[in-house]
Amino acid sequence: MNPRFDYGDEVRVIRNLTNDGTFPGKRTGDLLVRRGSVGYVKNIGTFLQDQIIYSVDFIEAGLLVGCREEELISVTEEWIPSRFEFREQVKTKIALGINGKIIVPQNTVGQVQKVLRDAPGGVAYHVYFHEVDKMLQVPETALEALQDNTTL
């Protein structure tokens, strides 16, 4: 398990970071750092011996926050904003089908598993729909927020 980033690297957080209950002085669920914010790697550690955790200093916010590697990209990498992020709940605006057969009905709730910022035709997502036990690649235009995810 080799870290992707090193001490002092400038990184961008690609999803909103909220307090999971481990950040002192903030309530659980409070927004800590908005997606797109830039910080500097201050420390590198592990969690449960299988996840690399970076302590990132978000200078503008005045916060030092623990981030998983999947939440960060290098500041030099292209970052395309998306409406939804990893783990957000969404629902379908339209029925989704394959070869003319409806697989996921309209208004079905799913969870974003991966953001595909470079998909042909624009941002798309791998979304798992528990109700029908299917994972599909869905364009952003076919999804809406289950709750108001955009205010974070």
N, C-alpha and C positions, 0 to 999 in steps of 0.2 A: 504494500500500500504506500505509494509515493505521492506526496502532495503535489498538486498542480501549481500552486503559488508558493512564493517564498516571502520571507520577512521583508517588509517595506514595499512589496508590490502594490500598485494601485489597482483596485478592483471595483466592479460595479455590482450591486445587488440587483437581481433580476426578478424579485418578487417582494411584495410588502412583508416586512418582518414585524411580527406582533409578539408581545410578551407571552411566553408559554408558561409563565409562573415562576421562572427562574431569574428574571431580571428585577433587581431590588428597586423599590421606590415607585414602581408602576403596577397598575392592576393587570391581572391576567386578561389578555385580549387587546390591551392598549397597543396602538400603532407605535413602533419604535423607529423604524426607518422605511421611507417610501421607496418603492421599486424605482430603479434608475439612479439612486444615490451612489456617490463614489466615496470610497474610504481606502485605508491603507492597512495591510496585514501587519499586525503587531505580535501575534503569537500563533503557533500551530500545535494542535493537540489531537487527541482521539477521544471518541465516545464509544463505549462498549467494544473497543478494540477493532471495530469494523467501519467506523465513520471518521473521516478527517474533519476536525472542527477548527475554523480559523477565528481568532479574535481580530475583529476589524474595527479600526478607529474611524468612525464617521465624524470627521472634524466639524463640519457645518452643523450637525445635530448635537455635537458634544457628547456622543455616546460611543462606548466600546461594547460591541455586540458579537456574540458567538454565532458564526454562520457555517452551514454545511457547504461542502464543495459544490453541490448541485445548485446552490442559490447564488453563486458568484461566476462572473466572467471577468476576463482582463479588461481594463478600461480601453485598451487598444482594439478590442474586438467590436465588430459592428453589433449594436444593440437596437433591435426593432421593438418598439413598445407593443404590448398586446393588451387586449381588454381583460383577459383572464390569465391566471397563473396556476402553477402546480398546486394541487389539492383543493382548488376552489370548486364549489358546487355550481353547476350550470343546469339549464334545461333546454330542450330542443324547441326552436321556434317553428320548425317544420318536421314532418315525418322524414325519417332517414331510411333509405333503401339501397339494396344492392341488386343489380340486374332486374329492376322493376318490382322487386319484392320488398315490402316494408319490413324493416328489421327493428327499428326503434320508432314508436309512435310519437307524434307531436306532444310537447309538454312533459316528456320523460326526463327525470332527473338523472344526472351523471356527475362524475368527478373527474376533473382534469388530471391526467397522469403525466402528460408531457406537452410542452409548448413547442410547436414547430414554426419558428419565426421565418424560416427560409423556404417554406412550402410553395410550390407553384401556385400562383393565384392569390397569394397573401397568407397571412397568419392562419394556422390550423392547429388542431389539438388532437392528441390521443385522449379519448374520453371513455371511461368505463361506466357502462350503464348496468348497475346491479340488478335492477328489476328484470332485465332480459338477459343478463349474464353475457354481455357483449362489450368488446373494446373496439371502437371505430375511430378512424381519422375523420375529423369533422372540421369544415371551414368555420372561421370565426363568425361569418355572416349567418350561419345556421343555429347559433347559440345565443342565449340571453342569460342574464344573471338570475340565479335562484333567489338571491337577496341582493341588495345593492353592494356588490363587490367593488364598484368603481370609486366609492367614496373613501376608500382606505388610502 
